[in-house]
Amino acid sequence: MSPSGPPLEAREPLEIDPGLWSPDDLYHLHSSLIVPRPIAWVSTVSSAGLHNLAPHSYFNAICDDPPLVMFCVEGEKHTYINCLAGGEFVVNLVPLHLAKEMELTAVNMPETESEFRWAGLEPVPSRVVAPVRVKGAKACLECSLERTFDVGKRNHVIFGRVVHYFIDCSVWRKGRVDPELLGPLARLGGRYCEIGDIFKQSRPSWREVQTAANGDTLDLVVQSRSFREEAS
Ligand SMILES: Cc1cc2nc3c(=O)[nH]c(=O)nc-3n(C[C@H](O)[C@H](O)[C@H](O)COP(=O)(O)O)c2cc1C
């Protein structure tokens, strides 16, 4: 803990100047605030042809037209080097039953070793890109490298364009991916979670907001209901 770092307990709200905290303290703060984050289980191929796999939770969707995703690599890791060299990667969403295998692929291995082998994972050929999919993943985004963007001293943000989607039929319901069936593992600071309760809300129009009664406006114009009740 740095001298002006996190107190053990807080008896009043914390107002934090990130410049006063150590990188380690800031990592714990930042990564446990923006949660849950999906985990990009990124598959790449090295210039020697070795298949590499590593989880990245600084990951998200950017937009859908065109369909872009991003993730951020800290340091000159194999994933970053391979993305630059090959210009392609696959984001596999992590199913709950492969959580331990995912953890194993975060081990810093020599560049001559493939995480697929050590984690006992089966590579499955992709449709459009050279990096492979992970067998058992319910959704895989085959991506071409759109651009990279360096941030700070060590971070490389990687933007990818999805050129092909693989969606397992078991997660497809009523014309869409059902998030509950997809059940992606997500990152909570140093911990993990799965999808919990799911609910829906109606979004009111501006006119409905204006005409709603004062006081109970929110309850009147925004109706929430459990998605599971509706689905069953
Ligand atoms: C759940 C999880 C999320 C991670 N997220 C990131 C991340 O967003 N960025 C990063 O650089 N490393 C992240 N890591 C660590 C990398 O997976 C790890 O450094 C790995 O060895 C990199 O492998 P590579 O050298 O084959 O690319 C994460 C690890 C785990 C377990």
PDBQT file of the ligand as one rigid body, heavy atoms in Angstrom, charges set to zero:
ROOT
HETATM    1  C1  LIG A 301      -9.096 -13.184 -16.097  1.00  0.00    +0.000 C 
HETATM    2  C2  LIG A 301      -7.807 -12.594 -16.598  1.00  0.00    +0.000 A 
HETATM    3  C3  LIG A 301      -7.840 -11.379 -17.262  1.00  0.00    +0.000 A 
HETATM    4  C4  LIG A 301      -6.659 -10.817 -17.754  1.00  0.00    +0.000 A 
HETATM    5  N1  LIG A 301      -6.735  -9.626 -18.414  1.00  0.00    +0.000 NA
HETATM    6  C5  LIG A 301      -5.619  -9.093 -18.937  1.00  0.00    +0.000 A 
HETATM    7  C6  LIG A 301      -5.700  -7.885 -19.675  1.00  0.00    +0.000 A 
HETATM    8  O1  LIG A 301      -6.769  -7.291 -19.860  1.00  0.00    +0.000 OA
HETATM    9  N2  LIG A 301      -4.536  -7.393 -20.201  1.00  0.00    +0.000 N 
HETATM   10  C7  LIG A 301      -3.341  -8.029 -20.034  1.00  0.00    +0.000 A 
HETATM   11  O2  LIG A 301      -2.316  -7.541 -20.533  1.00  0.00    +0.000 OA
HETATM   12  N3  LIG A 301      -3.241  -9.176 -19.335  1.00  0.00    +0.000 NA
HETATM   13  C8  LIG A 301      -4.355  -9.734 -18.801  1.00  0.00    +0.000 A 
HETATM   14  N4  LIG A 301      -4.269 -10.915 -18.113  1.00  0.00    +0.000 N 
HETATM   15  C9  LIG A 301      -2.979 -11.584 -17.985  1.00  0.00    +0.000 C 
HETATM   16  C10 LIG A 301      -2.591 -12.340 -19.271  1.00  0.00    +0.000 C 
HETATM   17  O3  LIG A 301      -3.571 -13.295 -19.614  1.00  0.00    +0.000 OA
HETATM   18  C11 LIG A 301      -1.238 -13.044 -19.067  1.00  0.00    +0.000 C 
HETATM   19  O4  LIG A 301      -0.255 -12.061 -18.880  1.00  0.00    +0.000 OA
HETATM   20  C12 LIG A 301      -0.845 -13.992 -20.179  1.00  0.00    +0.000 C 
HETATM   21  O5  LIG A 301       0.290 -14.731 -19.775  1.00  0.00    +0.000 OA
HETATM   22  C13 LIG A 301      -0.511 -13.309 -21.482  1.00  0.00    +0.000 C 
HETATM   23  O6  LIG A 301      -0.172 -14.302 -22.400  1.00  0.00    +0.000 OA
HETATM   24  P1  LIG A 301       0.600 -14.075 -23.764  1.00  0.00    +0.000 P 
HETATM   25  O7  LIG A 301       2.001 -13.619 -23.432  1.00  0.00    +0.000 OA
HETATM   26  O8  LIG A 301       0.565 -15.428 -24.390  1.00  0.00    +0.000 OA
HETATM   27  O9  LIG A 301      -0.149 -13.045 -24.540  1.00  0.00    +0.000 OA
HETATM   28  C14 LIG A 301      -5.424 -11.485 -17.574  1.00  0.00    +0.000 A 
HETATM   29  C15 LIG A 301      -5.393 -12.703 -16.885  1.00  0.00    +0.000 A 
HETATM   30  C16 LIG A 301      -6.576 -13.255 -16.399  1.00  0.00    +0.000 A 
HETATM   31  C17 LIG A 301      -6.552 -14.563 -15.657  1.00  0.00    +0.000 C 
ENDROOT
TORSDOF 0
